[in-house]
Amino acid sequence: MSSNIDIKKKCKWFEQVFTAHKMSTSYCSYRCASLAYKKRVRQERIISYQKELSLKEQNEPIKDLEHREWLKRYGNLFVTSNNP
């Protein structure tokens, strides 16, 4: 069933005016919708990689401490035990 209404809208990808037949239509074509979707997924993936990288960077100073000579030599003094 086709819609009888014609709505002038602006494509979110090309920013051209087009005639939509539904209120929920945001893009003038399937190609524009696909390109916008791919860009959105790509940006989400980049953000998740950046978060993962920042978490790794936060944990690296702890790894750096393990390699210091004084910590190897005197690190057992800082360990506490519950044994009497």
C-alpha positions in Angstrom: 0.0 0.0 0.0 1.5 3.3 -1.0 1.0 6.5 0.9 -0.9 9.4 -0.6 0.9 12.1 1.4 3.9 13.9 0.1 6.2 15.6 2.6 9.1 17.8 1.6 12.1 16.9 3.8 15.9 17.5 3.7 18.1 14.4 3.3 20.4 14.1 6.3 23.3 12.8 4.1 23.1 15.0 1.0 21.2 17.8 2.5 19.0 18.0 -0.6 15.2 18.5 -0.5 13.3 15.4 -1.4 9.7 14.1 -1.3 9.1 11.6 1.5 6.0 9.5 1.8 6.4 8.8 5.5 7.1 11.0 8.5 10.0 8.7 9.7 11.9 9.0 6.4 15.3 10.8 7.0 17.2 10.0 3.8 16.4 10.4 0.1 17.5 7.0 -0.9 18.7 3.6 0.3 22.3 4.6 -0.6 22.2 7.7 1.6 20.7 5.6 4.5 23.4 3.0 4.0 26.3 5.5 3.9 25.0 7.2 7.1 24.6 3.8 8.8 28.2 2.8 7.9 29.5 6.1 9.1 27.7 5.8 12.4 28.9 2.2 12.9 32.5 3.3 12.1 32.4 6.1 14.6 31.0 3.8 17.3 33.9 1.3 16.6 36.5 4.1 16.8 35.1 5.3 20.1 35.1 1.8 21.5 38.8 1.3 20.4 39.7 4.7 22.0 38.1 3.6 25.3 39.9 0.3 25.2 43.2 2.1 24.4 42.7 4.6 27.3 42.0 1.7 29.7 45.3 0.0 28.6 47.2 3.3 29.0 45.8 3.6 32.6 47.0 0.1 33.5 50.5 0.5 31.9 52.0 2.5 34.8 51.2 -0.4 37.1 53.1 -2.8 34.7 56.0 -0.3 34.7 56.3 -0.6 38.4 56.8 -4.3 38.2 60.1 -3.8 36.3 61.7 -1.4 38.7 64.7 -2.8 40.5 63.8 -1.4 44.0 60.4 -2.9 43.8 61.8 -6.3 43.0 64.2 -6.0 45.9 61.9 -4.5 48.6 58.5 -5.3 47.2 57.9 -8.1 49.7 58.1 -5.6 52.6 54.9 -4.0 51.3 53.0 -7.3 51.2 50.8 -7.8 54.2 49.6 -11.1 55.3 46.7 -12.2 57.6 48.7 -15.0 59.2 49.7 -14.2 62.9 
